[in-house]
Amino acid sequence: MAIDLRSDFVARPTAKMVEAMAEAANRPTGFGLREDQTVARLERLAAETLGKADALYVPTCTMANQIAIHLHCRPGENFLTEADAHVVTSEAAALVPDDAQRARIAMVLQENTHVCSGGRVLTYEQMAAITELARARAVPVHLDGSRIFNAAIALARPASDLAALADSISFSLNKGLGAPLGAILAGPKALIAEAVRVQQMFGGGWRPAGIPAAAGIVALETMIDRLEEDHRHARQLADGLAAITGLAFDAPAESNIVLVRPTVMEVEPLAAALAEQDILALPFGRCLRLVTHHEVTATVVAKTLAAFRAVLAGGDNSA
Ligand SMILES: Cc1ncc(COP(=O)(O)O)c(C=O)c1O
């Protein structure tokens, strides 16, 4: 079977998650939007973990971010974020950069870890400085924390410390945490009450959602601390690749993502040659992206490195 390193969302649920989902399938579900008790437990656990008053279970992190944008910003208003933020590159961008001096900035959005830079980690101090600027102007801060637990593990701080720097936060259950699907939007009670309305308007009023929510609970209970292992494997992968002729790096592997730039061949043919060796890596601009997750073991790292060596054998690192 191919080793899939294109994203962490390809990771399949753990046996414990499958067991929890089977149990949830036998429990009564709810009818009303927030009636399902398994979903309610997941939302409580997510809110507690992040130190927020309430949380909402939504299908995707894109939806969580878009609900937050919708609630913090009105038509005609702008929000400030970094040019390569996921909300700009992959969520049909609500940002109008050349209007920034005229329209009111209604929100500042931070992303940690930052996917486009290869999972780089904003430090607590960097985040706090941005939040301080925003708060001095009474501008709310949303944190796209799709991989916030990777950031927290990399910084050796609880995720709630980072969440405290934002008024609202989104995170993915289906990436490093390994749940089959789902994301969370957390924040103050009044904001989440409004978020339920927007979620419904966006077509996200999913019911019954108790079965995937049961896997989400297991994800929060069992998959956070082990992210350290994914980071170690990413570093091992990066170190191993650095020793191979024909590969270069533009950024260090700070969490579970490795971006490696081939210097002796184009990205697409390299990805195709690796696929022939049963290694799936994602062409990402001038780089190939490799993402570690709970199915990426030390053996998988070794096999991946061996495939790169085989493909690039005889390469020239002078370029
Ligand atoms: C930083 C970031 N935010 C948001 C998302 C969107 O997540 P989803 O695919 O669940 O909509 C992603 C997905 O890769 C991401 O990397």
The ligand as an SDF file (V2000), in Angstrom:
LIG
                    3D

 16 16  0  0  0  0  0  0  0  0999 V2000
   -4.2620   26.5980    8.3390 C   0  0  0  0  0  0  0  0  0  0  0  0
   -5.5050   25.9660    7.7630 C   0  0  0  0  0  0  0  0  0  0  0  0
   -6.7020   26.5290    8.0040 N   0  0  0  0  0  0  0  0  0  0  0  0
   -7.8310   25.9990    7.5370 C   0  0  0  0  0  0  0  0  0  0  0  0
   -7.8270   24.8550    6.7900 C   0  0  0  0  0  0  0  0  0  0  0  0
   -9.1250   24.3200    6.2420 C   0  0  0  0  0  0  0  0  0  0  0  0
   -9.4810   23.0960    6.7840 O   0  0  0  0  0  0  0  0  0  0  0  0
  -10.6430   22.2300    6.1210 P   0  0  0  0  0  0  0  0  0  0  0  0
   -9.9970   21.4250    5.0470 O   0  0  0  0  0  0  0  0  0  0  0  0
  -11.1610   21.4020    7.2500 O   0  0  0  0  0  0  0  0  0  0  0  0
  -11.6820   23.1610    5.5980 O   0  0  0  0  0  0  0  0  0  0  0  0
   -6.6110   24.2280    6.5000 C   0  0  0  0  0  0  0  0  0  0  0  0
   -6.5810   23.0010    5.6790 C   0  0  0  0  0  0  0  0  0  0  0  0
   -5.5640   22.5220    5.2840 O   0  0  0  0  0  0  0  0  0  0  0  0
   -5.4140   24.7980    7.0090 C   0  0  0  0  0  0  0  0  0  0  0  0
   -4.2180   24.2380    6.7520 O   0  0  0  0  0  0  0  0  0  0  0  0
  1  2  1  0
  2  3  1  0
  2 15  2  0
  3  4  2  0
  4  5  1  0
  5  6  1  0
  5 12  2  0
  6  7  1  0
  7  8  1  0
  8  9  2  0
  8 10  1  0
  8 11  1  0
 12 13  1  0
 12 15  1  0
 13 14  2  0
 15 16  1  0
M  END
$$$$
